[in-house]
């Protein structure tokens, strides 16, 4: 799950693996600049993304201080990943 804070209602957006990889790569800048590590690291990221679903979470102001709302969003992501619309 890749969060973004924004105005408006909280929502989840499914991501294709390529978009999720684009989100992950900037989190590994030094590894990706090291040719000895980059290939293996990239393969590990691809394998990880192939084992689950990725989502972008647009978090609205109603999430602040609301663990119940956060739980609902995570449960919804699980339902979406299992193919159950919610």
C-alpha positions as CSV (number, residue, x, y, z in Angstrom):
1,X,0.0,0.0,0.0
2,X,1.5,3.3,-1.1
3,X,-0.1,6.2,0.8
4,X,-0.8,9.7,-0.5
5,X,-2.3,12.5,1.7
6,X,-4.9,14.6,-0.1
7,X,-8.1,16.5,0.4
8,X,-11.3,14.7,-0.1
9,X,-12.5,11.3,0.8
10,X,-10.1,8.4,1.4
11,X,-10.0,5.9,-1.4
12,X,-8.0,2.9,-2.6
13,X,-6.7,2.5,-6.2
14,X,-5.4,-0.9,-7.4
15,X,-1.9,-0.6,-9.0
16,X,-0.5,-2.8,-11.7
17,X,2.9,-4.3,-10.8
18,X,4.8,-1.9,-13.1
19,X,3.3,1.1,-11.2
20,X,4.1,-0.5,-7.8
21,X,7.7,-1.1,-9.0
22,X,7.9,2.6,-9.9
23,X,6.8,3.4,-6.3
24,X,9.4,1.0,-4.8
25,X,12.5,2.0,-6.8
26,X,13.1,5.4,-5.3
27,X,13.2,3.7,-1.9
28,X,16.3,1.8,-2.9
29,X,18.5,4.5,-4.5
30,X,21.9,3.3,-3.3
31,X,21.3,-0.3,-4.1
32,X,20.1,0.6,-7.6
33,X,23.3,2.6,-8.2
34,X,25.5,-0.4,-7.3
35,X,25.7,-2.6,-10.4
36,X,26.7,-5.6,-8.3
37,X,23.5,-5.4,-6.2
38,X,21.0,-3.8,-8.6
39,X,20.1,-6.8,-10.7
40,X,19.4,-9.1,-7.7
41,X,17.5,-6.4,-5.9
42,X,15.3,-5.6,-8.9
43,X,14.5,-9.3,-9.2
44,X,13.6,-9.5,-5.5
45,X,11.3,-6.5,-5.9
46,X,9.6,-8.1,-8.9
47,X,9.1,-11.4,-7.1
48,X,7.6,-9.6,-4.1
49,X,5.2,-7.7,-6.3
50,X,4.2,-11.0,-8.0
51,X,3.1,-12.5,-4.7
52,X,0.4,-9.9,-3.8
53,X,-1.6,-6.9,-4.8
54,X,-0.5,-3.3,-4.6
55,X,-2.7,-0.3,-3.9
56,X,-2.3,3.5,-3.7
57,X,-4.1,4.8,-0.7
58,X,-5.4,8.4,-1.1
59,X,-5.8,9.4,2.6
60,X,-8.3,12.1,3.3
61,X,-8.7,14.1,6.5
62,X,-11.2,11.6,8.0
63,X,-8.3,9.2,8.5
64,X,-6.5,11.4,11.0
65,X,-6.9,10.0,14.5
66,X,-9.3,7.3,13.4
67,X,-7.8,3.8,13.8
68,X,-11.2,2.4,13.0
69,X,-11.2,4.0,9.6
70,X,-7.6,2.8,8.9
71,X,-8.7,-0.7,9.8
72,X,-11.7,-0.5,7.4
73,X,-9.4,0.7,4.6
74,X,-6.9,-2.2,5.2
75,X,-9.8,-4.7,5.3
76,X,-11.2,-3.3,2.0
77,X,-7.7,-3.7,0.4
78,X,-7.7,-7.4,1.5
79,X,-11.2,-7.9,0.0
80,X,-10.1,-6.2,-3.2
81,X,-7.0,-8.4,-3.4
82,X,-9.2,-11.5,-3.0
83,X,-11.5,-10.3,-5.7
84,X,-14.3,-9.4,-3.4
85,X,-15.7,-5.9,-4.2
86,X,-16.6,-3.9,-1.1
